[in-house]
């Protein structure tokens, strides 16, 4: 049964809420914020399988890939936004030994453009490791936001878009 106290739910809470706390802490200098975000990411990656699979958001930009793709995707996505996918409020996190789900409000910005939305993330676990993740958001708006951030007109596949230049 899914619960908010299962170890996988607690890990997801630390992943999302811990990252949000660093991002929104007004007392941190930019250097300290970056250092803490890197430490947080490294710690969270320890619970991700080296065979991790991600299913990105979007319709046109929906792609699936392994850990190498995930790393490149994260860099490319960050390069297309000033503030990447920031959790603003996490409403609920539930998990068991096999699956986890998170529901919350997220924000992404680029210049004057602010995209705030309710979204979800789904996770699959095996032997205590995260092995698969699905980004669940408004697909057409996801595509519009990230395609508009690319200074070139892109005509390739979603995987090519997310790995372009990284």
Secondary structure by P-SEA (a helix, b strand, c coil): ccccccaaaaaaaaaaaaaaaaaacccccaaaaaaaaaaaaaaaacccccbbbbbcccccccccccaaaaaaaaaaaaaaccccccccccccccccccbbbbbbbbbbbcccbbbbbbbbbbbbbccccccbbbbbcaaaaaaaaaaaaccccccccaaaaaaccc
